[in-house]
């Protein structure tokens, strides 16, 4: 059986992507969660993941000894390993478009990532108001998301970005968590997409698990001193 190594569900946005993808697609896997203690070289987390992944990071997928790391590489591997699940769109042009938006998410939106670390269980609306007021780069990142998502939703006239649920939706799930936790303002149609994505069983399962962790990690929360 596939083994997926992840970090804390409340914080680990990178882990969320392949976990949601596997769960929503109905692909059986074993979850192995490695608790964040710190990211120092000698930490328990680094020691454990270092025994599995040459990159020393989560997520990492182990398929009977074949180790795949990095969320985008894992998604591509799963699409090839389970072609019947249609994790990418069927047509070449649509796959190219889906890969483009996933790659943009994978390497971009740095201001939003830095200012709004994923924290699913917290209500950070007050923090979000200050971020929105003071950080134009965050506003620019959100504006880009709005333009991108609107174009995809309009092109497919569907509830998900590429028509049916796909890798693209899994990749943007952590950003949806950020937009919700920090209550960053988005138009009604974008808010509706976020609601639909969060209602998917695979996404809701991750959210429920994250809220049940109750594992406050101060180094993951520079914006507050206590849970």
Secondary structure, DSSP 8 states (H G I E B T S, - for coil): -EEEEE--TTT-HHHHHHHHHHHHHT--EEEEE---S--STTSHHHHHHHTT-TT--S-EEEETTEEEESHHHHHHHHHHHTGGG--S-SSHHHHHHHHHHHHHHHH--HHHHHHS---TT---HHHHHHHHHH-HHHHHHHHHHHHHHHHHHHHHTSSBTTBS--HHHHHHHHHHHHHHHTT----HHHHHHHHHHHHSHHHHHHHHHHHHH----GGG-TT-S--
